[in-house]
Amino acid sequence: MQEISFRNDILPLKDKLYRLALRITLDSAEAEDIVQDTMIRVWNKREEWKQFESVEAYCLTVARNLAIDRSQKMDAQHEELLPEMQEISDALRPDEQLEQQEQLSLIHRLINDLPEKQRTMLQLRDVEEKSYKEIAEIMHLTEEQVKVNLFRARQRIKMKYNDIIRYGL
């Protein structure tokens, strides 16, 4: 078994932890605080690192739980993702850029309207590119539950998106 190093194994996870915390809390400053708290908690458990099957899964679980707690305390204030997180091609005409921005904004709103569990799963699967098994481990679910929840989340987004586009609902 390989020796786990904070600098080489845990510190590089800070960006993933931040994105996960941001997806849950929808607050950049809060996400930064959660990453810092996660790092402190993981460091305080350094004697137990050898017992973890996956130190990354442990870190993501800690960050997820802290983010859920904080977002519930903040009454889950919803904000759109920051504009600098959205890259739009310079080749598009202004009207196309506006249309693309509106579509992205709509998709972000639909994702933000999902239950926290489904939002987190989408973040881990589609952004962090985690496997179903890793997501199941992080969220303490079975792989089947992860697959079903992801399918339902994607279907819900697709259905609501199509309703809005077709009927303006």
ZAPAFI-628425 format. One line per field, with one value per atom (N, C-alpha, C): residue number from 1; residue in one letter; atom name; x, z, y. Coordinates in nm, 4 decimals. Atoms other than C-alpha are relative to their C-alpha. Layout:
# ZAPAFI-628425
pado: c(NUM	...)
vogu: c(A	...)
torse: c(CA	...)
east: c(X	...)
up: c(Z	...)
north: c(Y	...)
//
This chain:
# ZAPAFI-628425
pado: c(1	1	1	2	2	2	3	3	3	4	4	4	5	5	5	6	6	6	7	7	7	8	8	8	9	9	9	10	10	10	11	11	11	12	12	12	13	13	13	14	14	14	15	15	15	16	16	16	17	17	17	18	18	18	19	19	19	20	20	20	21	21	21	22	22	22	23	23	23	24	24	24	25	25	25	26	26	26	27	27	27	28	28	28	29	29	29	30	30	30	31	31	31	32	32	32	33	33	33	34	34	34	35	35	35	36	36	36	37	37	37	38	38	38	39	39	39	40	40	40	41	41	41	42	42	42	43	43	43	44	44	44	45	45	45	46	46	46	47	47	47	48	48	48	49	49	49	50	50	50	51	51	51	52	52	52	53	53	53	54	54	54	55	55	55	56	56	56	57	57	57	58	58	58	59	59	59	60	60	60	61	61	61	62	62	62	63	63	63	64	64	64	65	65	65	66	66	66	67	67	67	68	68	68	69	69	69	70	70	70	71	71	71	72	72	72	73	73	73	74	74	74	75	75	75	76	76	76	77	77	77	78	78	78	79	79	79	80	80	80	81	81	81	82	82	82	83	83	83	84	84	84	85	85	85	86	86	86	87	87	87	88	88	88	89	89	89	90	90	90	91	91	91	92	92	92	93	93	93	94	94	94	95	95	95	96	96	96	97	97	97	98	98	98	99	99	99	100	100	100	101	101	101	102	102	102	103	103	103	104	104	104	105	105	105	106	106	106	107	107	107	108	108	108	109	109	109	110	110	110	111	111	111	112	112	112	113	113	113	114	114	114	115	115	115	116	116	116	117	117	117	118	118	118	119	119	119	120	120	120	121	121	121	122	122	122	123	123	123	124	124	124	125	125	125	126	126	126	127	127	127	128	128	128	129	129	129	130	130	130	131	131	131	132	132	132	133	133	133	134	134	134	135	135	135	136	136	136	137	137	137	138	138	138	139	139	139	140	140	140	141	141	141	142	142	142	143	143	143	144	144	144	145	145	145	146	146	146	147	147	147	148	148	148	149	149	149	150	150	150	151	151	151	152	152	152	153	153	153	154	154	154	155	155	155	156	156	156	157	157	157	158	158	158	159	159	159	160	160	160	161	161	161	162	162	162	163	163	163	164	164	164	165	165	165	166	166	166	167	167	167	168	168	168	169	169	169)
vogu: c(M	M	M	Q	Q	Q	E	E	E	I	I	I	S	S	S	F	F	F	R	R	R	N	N	N	D	D	D	I	I	I	L	L	L	P	P	P	L	L	L	K	K	K	D	D	D	K	K	K	L	L	L	Y	Y	Y	R	R	R	L	L	L	A	A	A	L	L	L	R	R	R	I	I	I	T	T	T	L	L	L	D	D	D	S	S	S	A	A	A	E	E	E	A	A	A	E	E	E	D	D	D	I	I	I	V	V	V	Q	Q	Q	D	D	D	T	T	T	M	M	M	I	I	I	R	R	R	V	V	V	W	W	W	N	N	N	K	K	K	R	R	R	E	E	E	E	E	E	W	W	W	K	K	K	Q	Q	Q	F	F	F	E	E	E	S	S	S	V	V	V	E	E	E	A	A	A	Y	Y	Y	C	C	C	L	L	L	T	T	T	V	V	V	A	A	A	R	R	R	N	N	N	L	L	L	A	A	A	I	I	I	D	D	D	R	R	R	S	S	S	Q	Q	Q	K	K	K	M	M	M	D	D	D	A	A	A	Q	Q	Q	H	H	H	E	E	E	E	E	E	L	L	L	L	L	L	P	P	P	E	E	E	M	M	M	Q	Q	Q	E	E	E	I	I	I	S	S	S	D	D	D	A	A	A	L	L	L	R	R	R	P	P	P	D	D	D	E	E	E	Q	Q	Q	L	L	L	E	E	E	Q	Q	Q	Q	Q	Q	E	E	E	Q	Q	Q	L	L	L	S	S	S	L	L	L	I	I	I	H	H	H	R	R	R	L	L	L	I	I	I	N	N	N	D	D	D	L	L	L	P	P	P	E	E	E	K	K	K	Q	Q	Q	R	R	R	T	T	T	M	M	M	L	L	L	Q	Q	Q	L	L	L	R	R	R	D	D	D	V	V	V	E	E	E	E	E	E	K	K	K	S	S	S	Y	Y	Y	K	K	K	E	E	E	I	I	I	A	A	A	E	E	E	I	I	I	M	M	M	H	H	H	L	L	L	T	T	T	E	E	E	E	E	E	Q	Q	Q	V	V	V	K	K	K	V	V	V	N	N	N	L	L	L	F	F	F	R	R	R	A	A	A	R	R	R	Q	Q	Q	R	R	R	I	I	I	K	K	K	M	M	M	K	K	K	Y	Y	Y	N	N	N	D	D	D	I	I	I	I	I	I	R	R	R	Y	Y	Y	G	G	G	L	L	L)
torse: c(N	CA	C	N	CA	C	N	CA	C	N	CA	C	N	CA	C	N	CA	C	N	CA	C	N	CA	C	N	CA	C	N	CA	C	N	CA	C	N	CA	C	N	CA	C	N	CA	C	N	CA	C	N	CA	C	N	CA	C	N	CA	C	N	CA	C	N	CA	C	N	CA	C	N	CA	C	N	CA	C	N	CA	C	N	CA	C	N	CA	C	N	CA	C	N	CA	C	N	CA	C	N	CA	C	N	CA	C	N	CA	C	N	CA	C	N	CA	C	N	CA	C	N	CA	C	N	CA	C	N	CA	C	N	CA	C	N	CA	C	N	CA	C	N	CA	C	N	CA	C	N	CA	C	N	CA	C	N	CA	C	N	CA	C	N	CA	C	N	CA	C	N	CA	C	N	CA	C	N	CA	C	N	CA	C	N	CA	C	N	CA	C	N	CA	C	N	CA	C	N	CA	C	N	CA	C	N	CA	C	N	CA	C	N	CA	C	N	CA	C	N	CA	C	N	CA	C	N	CA	C	N	CA	C	N	CA	C	N	CA	C	N	CA	C	N	CA	C	N	CA	C	N	CA	C	N	CA	C	N	CA	C	N	CA	C	N	CA	C	N	CA	C	N	CA	C	N	CA	C	N	CA	C	N	CA	C	N	CA	C	N	CA	C	N	CA	C	N	CA	C	N	CA	C	N	CA	C	N	CA	C	N	CA	C	N	CA	C	N	CA	C	N	CA	C	N	CA	C	N	CA	C	N	CA	C	N	CA	C	N	CA	C	N	CA	C	N	CA	C	N	CA	C	N	CA	C	N	CA	C	N	CA	C	N	CA	C	N	CA	C	N	CA	C	N	CA	C	N	CA	C	N	CA	C	N	CA	C	N	CA	C	N	CA	C	N	CA	C	N	CA	C	N	CA	C	N	CA	C	N	CA	C	N	CA	C	N	CA	C	N	CA	C	N	CA	C	N	CA	C	N	CA	C	N	CA	C	N	CA	C	N	CA	C	N	CA	C	N	CA	C	N	CA	C	N	CA	C	N	CA	C	N	CA	C	N	CA	C	N	CA	C	N	CA	C	N	CA	C	N	CA	C	N	CA	C	N	CA	C	N	CA	C	N	CA	C	N	CA	C	N	CA	C	N	CA	C	N	CA	C	N	CA	C	N	CA	C	N	CA	C	N	CA	C	N	CA	C	N	CA	C	N	CA	C	N	CA	C	N	CA	C	N	CA	C	N	CA	C	N	CA	C	N	CA	C	N	CA	C	N	CA	C	N	CA	C	N	CA	C	N	CA	C	N	CA	C	N	CA	C	N	CA	C	N	CA	C	N	CA	C)
east: c(0.0845	0.0000	0.0878	-0.0776	0.1322	-0.0259	0.0097	0.2018	-0.0760	0.0803	-0.0469	0.0681	-0.0643	0.0990	-0.1019	0.0937	-0.1019	0.0284	-0.0383	0.0928	-0.0280	0.0119	0.0790	-0.1362	0.1243	-0.2501	-0.1258	0.1196	-0.4867	-0.0099	0.0021	-0.3909	-0.0424	0.0455	-0.4381	-0.1518	0.1447	-0.8046	-0.0780	0.0692	-0.8818	-0.0921	0.0868	-1.0229	-0.1277	0.1192	-1.2567	-0.0914	0.0781	-1.3657	-0.0728	0.0607	-1.4298	-0.1193	0.1103	-1.6408	-0.1206	0.1092	-1.8442	-0.0719	0.0596	-1.8988	-0.0761	0.0667	-1.9870	-0.1320	0.1219	-2.2433	-0.1098	0.0997	-2.4142	-0.0423	0.0326	-2.3911	-0.0361	0.0218	-2.3988	0.0565	-0.0627	-2.1741	0.1514	-0.1442	-1.8077	0.0771	-0.0707	-1.6910	-0.0271	0.0371	-1.8790	0.0733	-0.0702	-1.7249	0.1479	-0.1406	-1.3757	0.0164	-0.0037	-1.4470	-0.0159	0.0245	-1.5744	0.1255	-0.1247	-1.2558	0.1026	-0.0945	-1.0460	-0.0377	0.0450	-1.2544	0.0230	-0.0225	-1.2322	0.1463	-0.1446	-0.8528	0.0416	-0.0322	-0.8338	-0.0498	0.0553	-1.0620	0.0779	-0.0762	-0.8711	0.1378	-0.1314	-0.5386	-0.0109	0.0181	-0.6728	-0.0242	0.0221	-0.7565	0.1189	-0.1135	-0.4079	0.0439	-0.0352	-0.3523	-0.0879	0.0956	-0.6529	0.0071	-0.0063	-0.5551	0.0243	-0.0334	-0.4157	-0.1229	0.1203	-0.7566	-0.0999	0.0948	-0.9373	0.0261	-0.0122	-1.0088	0.0380	-0.0310	-0.9978	0.0000	-0.0099	-0.8714	-0.0754	0.0750	-1.0271	-0.1494	0.1418	-1.3693	-0.0303	0.0187	-1.3278	-0.0058	-0.0035	-1.2364	-0.1275	0.1219	-1.5298	-0.1223	0.1119	-1.7666	-0.0031	-0.0072	-1.6451	-0.0461	0.0373	-1.6776	-0.1494	0.1432	-2.0233	-0.0841	0.0767	-2.1489	0.0076	-0.0133	-2.0089	-0.0822	0.0745	-2.1625	-0.1508	0.1436	-2.5032	-0.0390	0.0291	-2.4917	-0.0045	-0.0064	-2.3913	-0.1134	0.1062	-2.6436	-0.1353	0.1251	-2.9222	-0.0059	-0.0027	-2.8123	-0.0256	0.0203	-2.8147	-0.1360	0.1297	-3.1633	0.0157	-0.0269	-3.0083	-0.0271	0.0128	-2.9810	0.0526	-0.0381	-2.9724	0.0543	-0.0594	-2.7405	0.0403	-0.0472	-2.6462	0.1508	-0.1439	-2.2997	0.0604	-0.0643	-2.0531	0.0247	-0.0186	-2.0243	0.1376	-0.1341	-1.6484	0.0140	-0.0027	-1.7282	-0.0586	0.0633	-1.9120	0.0843	-0.0806	-1.6957	-0.0860	0.0782	-1.8587	0.0960	-0.0878	-1.6896	-0.0096	-0.0029	-1.5811	-0.0530	0.0438	-1.6855	-0.1507	0.1450	-2.0546	-0.0389	0.0559	-2.2587	-0.0634	0.0579	-2.4003	-0.1336	0.1295	-2.7501	0.0169	-0.0270	-2.6088	0.0606	-0.0578	-2.4031	-0.1085	0.1097	-2.7132	-0.0866	0.0807	-2.9123	0.0719	-0.0772	-2.6340	0.0067	-0.0015	-2.6080	-0.1335	0.1337	-2.9845	-0.0223	0.0129	-2.9727	0.0803	-0.0832	-2.6851	-0.0650	0.0662	-2.8668	-0.1211	0.1170	-3.1817	0.0422	-0.0479	-2.9909	0.0523	-0.0502	-2.8128	-0.1158	0.1165	-3.1475	-0.0700	0.0650	-3.2973	0.0816	-0.0864	-2.9980	-0.0124	0.0099	-3.0202	-0.1340	0.1322	-3.3891	-0.0114	0.0013	-3.3030	0.0229	-0.0341	-3.2888	0.1520	-0.1453	-2.9438	0.0707	-0.0645	-2.8668	0.0241	-0.0135	-2.9280	0.0993	-0.0976	-2.7322	0.1417	-0.1328	-2.4366	0.0429	-0.0326	-2.4524	0.0369	-0.0322	-2.4596	0.1377	-0.1313	-2.1607	0.1110	-0.1042	-1.9615	0.0160	-0.0056	-2.0501	0.0401	-0.0186	-2.0597	0.1129	-0.1080	-1.8087	0.1289	-0.1190	-1.5716	0.0340	-0.0183	-1.6107	0.0303	-0.0126	-1.6393	-0.0809	0.0740	-1.7499	-0.1214	0.1178	-2.0824	0.0420	-0.0478	-1.8934	0.0565	-0.0573	-1.6997	-0.1092	0.1102	-2.0171	-0.0777	0.0716	-2.1914	0.0767	-0.0829	-1.9005	-0.0035	-0.0007	-1.8911	-0.1328	0.1322	-2.2661	-0.0666	0.0515	-2.3117	-0.1301	0.1142	-2.5544	0.0481	-0.0392	-2.5610	0.0198	-0.0209	-2.4488	-0.1330	0.1311	-2.8044	-0.0753	0.0665	-2.9390	0.0596	-0.0669	-2.6809	-0.0481	0.0427	-2.7748	-0.1444	0.1416	-3.1474	-0.0150	0.0106	-3.1044	0.0558	-0.0561	-2.8816	-0.0948	0.0946	-3.1275	-0.1190	0.1158	-3.4168	0.0335	-0.0415	-3.2241	0.0129	-0.0186	-3.1280	-0.1336	0.1317	-3.4804	-0.0804	0.0748	-3.6276	0.0493	-0.0561	-3.3907	-0.0426	0.0359	-3.4578	-0.1481	0.1438	-3.8359	-0.0343	0.0303	-3.8476	0.0593	-0.0629	-3.6055	-0.0871	0.0838	-3.8180	-0.1338	0.1265	-4.1387	0.0184	-0.0254	-3.9851	0.0247	-0.0297	-3.8517	-0.1260	0.1205	-4.1753	-0.1147	0.1233	-4.4412	0.0230	-0.0290	-4.2654	-0.0426	0.0440	-4.3583	0.1102)
up: c(0.0000	0.0000	0.0000	0.0168	-0.0995	0.1152	-0.1053	0.1635	-0.0540	0.0430	0.1449	0.0478	-0.0289	0.1311	-0.0149	0.0071	0.2073	-0.1226	0.1106	-0.0466	-0.1362	0.1307	-0.3288	-0.0253	0.0184	-0.2688	0.0359	-0.0499	-0.0844	-0.0497	0.0430	-0.1684	-0.1464	0.1391	-0.5465	-0.0189	0.0099	-0.4754	0.0242	-0.0404	-0.3733	-0.1078	0.1068	-0.7154	-0.0123	0.0060	-0.7249	0.1190	-0.1207	-0.3686	-0.0140	0.0192	-0.4578	-0.0949	0.0976	-0.7631	0.0605	-0.0646	-0.5611	0.1005	-0.1003	-0.2772	-0.0665	0.0715	-0.5240	-0.0595	0.0600	-0.6975	0.1060	-0.1052	-0.3641	0.0635	-0.0723	-0.1947	-0.0915	0.0962	-0.5062	0.0500	-0.0570	-0.3185	-0.0005	0.0180	-0.4105	0.1320	-0.1274	-0.0717	0.0940	-0.0850	0.1085	-0.0462	0.0539	-0.1224	0.0393	-0.0417	-0.0451	0.1472	-0.1432	0.3286	0.0214	-0.0124	0.2849	-0.0372	0.0390	0.1028	0.1128	-0.1096	0.3823	0.1200	-0.1110	0.6496	-0.0292	0.0393	0.4562	0.0176	-0.0116	0.4379	0.1473	-0.1436	0.8122	0.0599	-0.0537	0.8937	-0.0481	0.0547	0.6642	0.0661	-0.0653	0.8133	0.1438	-0.1376	1.1644	0.0083	0.0046	1.0582	-0.0630	0.0728	0.9154	0.0521	-0.0522	1.1466	-0.0589	0.0529	0.9852	-0.1522	0.1461	0.6188	-0.0549	0.0493	0.5811	-0.0018	-0.0083	0.6704	-0.1112	0.1050	0.3919	-0.1263	0.1281	0.0775	-0.1083	0.0944	-0.1162	0.0762	-0.0709	0.0408	-0.0777	0.0810	-0.2502	0.0305	-0.0321	-0.1805	0.1386	-0.1353	0.1872	-0.0025	0.0085	0.1039	-0.0640	0.0674	-0.1352	0.0895	-0.0927	0.1242	0.1077	-0.1027	0.3910	-0.0577	0.0628	0.1518	-0.0297	0.0323	0.0395	0.1256	-0.1232	0.3961	0.0572	-0.0477	0.4984	-0.0863	0.0912	0.1898	0.0231	-0.0261	0.2593	0.1289	-0.1274	0.6193	-0.0153	0.0158	0.5202	-0.0876	0.0885	0.2379	0.0705	-0.0760	0.4720	0.0990	-0.0931	0.7226	-0.0721	0.0783	0.4476	-0.0677	0.0656	0.3443	-0.1509	0.1408	0.0121	-0.0932	0.0895	-0.1467	-0.1366	0.1342	-0.5191	-0.0807	0.0908	-0.7478	-0.1255	0.1236	-1.1055	0.0093	0.0065	-1.1843	-0.0498	0.0349	-1.2260	-0.1499	0.1442	-1.5766	-0.0483	0.0445	-1.5867	-0.0127	0.0120	-1.5603	-0.1340	0.1268	-1.8909	-0.1125	0.1124	-2.1995	-0.1251	0.1222	-2.5141	-0.1130	0.1145	-2.8508	-0.0533	0.0585	-2.9975	-0.1430	0.1384	-3.3405	-0.0142	0.0067	-3.2529	-0.0161	0.0117	-3.3535	0.1341	-0.1284	-3.0669	0.0310	-0.0265	-3.1094	0.0332	-0.0307	-3.1098	0.1393	-0.1343	-2.8000	0.1064	-0.0941	-2.6232	0.0130	-0.0013	-2.7230	0.0761	-0.0688	-2.6017	0.1511	-0.1420	-2.2725	0.0662	-0.0541	-2.2221	0.0162	-0.0105	-2.2909	0.1183	-0.1133	-2.0445	0.1325	-0.1213	-1.7863	0.0338	-0.0203	-1.8331	0.0507	-0.0428	-1.8013	0.1432	-0.1376	-1.4871	0.0988	-0.0880	-1.3406	0.0209	-0.0116	-1.4168	0.0876	-0.0848	-1.2586	0.1452	-0.1368	-0.9536	0.0651	-0.0528	-0.9176	0.0384	-0.0353	-0.8835	0.1500	-0.1398	-0.5395	0.0157	-0.0265	-0.3798	-0.0414	0.0319	-0.4232	-0.1499	0.1451	-0.7982	-0.0542	0.0413	-0.8374	0.0262	-0.0358	-0.6582	-0.0935	0.0900	-0.8701	-0.1388	0.1306	-1.1909	0.0018	-0.0133	-1.0689	-0.0011	-0.0099	-0.9799	-0.1303	0.1220	-1.2978	-0.1228	0.1243	-1.5688	0.0042	-0.0094	-1.4387	0.0501	-0.0574	-1.2214	-0.0681	0.0764	-1.4488	0.0897	-0.0908	-1.1577	-0.0544	0.0404	-1.2197	0.0906	-0.0831	-1.0905	0.1344	-0.1234	-0.8368	0.0965	-0.0859	-0.7070	0.0588	-0.0488	-0.6808	0.1085	-0.0994	-0.4954	0.1317	-0.1209	-0.2512	0.0720	-0.0587	-0.1962	0.0677	-0.0495	-0.1439	0.0837	-0.0816	0.0434	-0.0561	0.0699	-0.2128	-0.0803	0.0916	-0.4464	-0.1389	0.1364	-0.8071	-0.0732	0.0648	-0.9191	0.0398	-0.0458	-0.7056	-0.0691	0.0683	-0.8614	-0.1444	0.1403	-1.2154	-0.0143	0.0060	-1.1486	0.0259	-0.0324	-0.9879	-0.1111	0.1116	-1.2703	-0.1198	0.1106	-1.5310	0.0242	-0.0328	-1.3549	-0.0066	0.0031	-1.3140	-0.1431	0.1403	-1.6810	-0.0736	0.0634	-1.7918	0.0426	-0.0515	-1.5700	-0.0643	0.0632	-1.7077	-0.1464	0.1424	-2.0661	-0.0198	0.0126	-2.0155	0.0263	-0.0341	-1.8460	-0.1036	0.1023	-2.1011	-0.1259	0.1196	-2.3898	0.0197	-0.0280	-2.2242	-0.0093	0.0025	-2.1815	-0.1425	0.1386	-2.5373	-0.0865	0.0843	-2.6935	0.0410	-0.0460	-2.4762	0.0868	-0.0854	-2.2729	0.1442	-0.1380	-1.9478	0.0995)
north: c(-0.1198	0.0000	0.1246	-0.1212	0.3407	0.0965	-0.1004	0.6053	0.1219	-0.1147	0.8925	0.1278	-0.1272	1.2421	0.1121	-0.1115	1.5544	0.0858	-0.0875	1.7589	-0.0628	0.0647	1.5033	-0.0642	0.0742	1.3199	0.0790	-0.0678	1.5532	0.1442	-0.1393	1.9117	0.0173	-0.0150	1.8567	-0.0164	0.0183	1.7723	0.1289	-0.1224	2.1307	0.0554	-0.0520	2.2284	-0.0831	0.0865	1.9265	0.0281	-0.0277	1.9973	0.1339	-0.1319	2.3613	-0.0083	0.0098	2.2748	-0.0714	0.0722	2.0260	0.0903	-0.0888	2.2738	0.1146	-0.1079	2.5494	-0.0483	0.0547	2.3261	-0.0130	0.0201	2.2588	0.1329	-0.1234	2.5998	0.1155	-0.1077	2.8190	0.1329	-0.1191	3.0631	-0.0211	0.0164	3.1094	0.0097	-0.0183	3.2389	-0.1175	0.1141	2.9631	-0.1256	0.1166	2.7017	0.0018	-0.0119	2.8336	-0.0378	0.0341	2.8092	-0.1501	0.1440	2.4541	-0.0780	0.0677	2.3513	0.0109	-0.0198	2.5005	-0.0882	0.0844	2.3259	-0.1480	0.1395	1.9993	-0.0365	0.0266	2.0218	-0.0130	0.0058	2.0892	-0.1319	0.1248	1.7949	-0.1220	0.1130	1.5609	-0.0060	-0.0032	1.6733	-0.0529	0.0467	1.6104	-0.1506	0.1449	1.2524	-0.0730	0.0571	1.1850	-0.1366	0.1320	0.8864	-0.1099	0.0973	0.7175	-0.0161	0.0027	0.7755	-0.1398	0.1351	0.4243	-0.0908	0.0824	0.2817	0.0314	-0.0407	0.4705	-0.0801	0.0683	0.2735	0.1014	-0.1076	0.6021	0.1322	-0.1276	0.9230	0.1086	-0.0962	1.1169	-0.0089	0.0180	0.9687	0.0557	-0.0517	1.0545	0.1536	-0.1464	1.4171	0.0547	-0.0447	1.4539	-0.0169	0.0221	1.3079	0.1077	-0.1046	1.5516	0.1330	-0.1275	1.8467	0.0033	0.0067	1.7340	0.0217	-0.0128	1.6992	0.1416	-0.1380	2.0390	0.0957	-0.0873	2.2002	-0.0117	0.0197	2.0475	0.0710	-0.0658	2.1664	0.1516	-0.1456	2.5177	0.0524	-0.0488	2.5464	-0.0051	0.0044	2.4389	0.1147	-0.1128	2.7021	0.1316	-0.1221	2.9637	-0.0011	0.0179	2.8435	-0.0119	0.0312	2.7420	0.1174	-0.1154	3.0857	-0.0405	0.0421	3.0193	0.1171	-0.0964	3.2118	-0.0746	0.0605	3.1489	-0.0185	0.0158	3.0231	0.1304	-0.1257	3.3072	0.0108	-0.0169	3.4550	-0.0437	0.0395	3.3907	-0.1517	0.1448	3.0194	-0.0450	0.0328	3.0329	0.0582	-0.0464	3.0494	0.0005	-0.0137	3.1763	0.0345	-0.0183	3.1605	0.1421	-0.1336	3.4941	-0.0009	0.0100	3.3648	0.0215	-0.0155	3.3974	0.1468	-0.1343	3.7003	0.0360	-0.0420	3.9070	-0.0661	0.0631	3.7626	-0.1482	0.1410	3.4084	-0.0145	0.0023	3.4863	0.0161	-0.0230	3.6172	-0.1255	0.1224	3.3093	-0.1118	0.1037	3.0798	0.0280	-0.0364	3.2722	-0.0312	0.0277	3.2415	-0.1499	0.1459	2.8663	-0.0527	0.0423	2.8205	0.0403	-0.0482	3.0291	-0.0868	0.0853	2.8208	-0.1379	0.1325	2.4930	0.0060	-0.0142	2.6176	0.0133	-0.0155	2.7228	-0.1331	0.1306	2.3819	-0.0947	0.0839	2.2067	0.0437	-0.0512	2.4331	-0.0320	0.0352	2.3424	-0.1476	0.1430	1.9719	-0.0170	0.0295	1.8132	-0.0074	-0.0058	1.8424	-0.1277	0.1277	1.4725	-0.0132	0.0112	1.4840	0.1034	-0.1020	1.8108	-0.0489	0.0488	1.6558	-0.1124	0.1110	1.3415	0.0505	-0.0573	1.5460	0.0647	-0.0642	1.7460	-0.1048	0.1017	1.4364	-0.0786	0.0820	1.2454	0.0817	-0.0734	1.5114	0.1018	-0.0989	1.7669	-0.0647	0.0631	1.5646	-0.1322	0.1232	1.2589	-0.1210	0.1144	1.0161	-0.1172	0.1194	0.6591	-0.0163	0.0268	0.5319	-0.0584	0.0634	0.3247	0.1042	-0.1038	0.6265	0.0897	-0.0836	0.8333	-0.0739	0.0807	0.5505	-0.0018	0.0028	0.5330	0.1345	-0.1347	0.9099	0.0312	-0.0370	0.9371	-0.1094	0.1102	0.6088	-0.0565	0.0584	0.4649	-0.1198	0.1076	0.1661	0.0610	-0.0472	0.2013	0.0140	-0.0067	0.1299	0.1263	-0.1219	0.4144	0.1229	-0.1109	0.6469	0.0088	0.0017	0.5404	0.0474	-0.0385	0.5790	0.1499	-0.1427	0.9224	0.0875	-0.0768	1.0466	-0.0012	0.0102	0.9197	0.0920	-0.0834	1.0903	0.1489	-0.1412	1.4157	0.0489	-0.0403	1.4257	0.0076	0.0000	1.3368	0.1223	-0.1148	1.6068	0.1298	-0.1190	1.8699	0.0064	0.0052	1.7591	0.0345	-0.0235	1.7575	0.1470	-0.1392	2.0983	0.0960	-0.0833	2.2470	0.0022	0.0083	2.1228	0.0707	-0.0697	2.2514	0.1515	-0.1446	2.5953	0.0472	-0.0377	2.6058	-0.0052	0.0175	2.4767	0.0913	-0.0641	2.6363	0.1227	-0.1142	2.9034	-0.0199	0.0304	2.7264	0.0183)
//
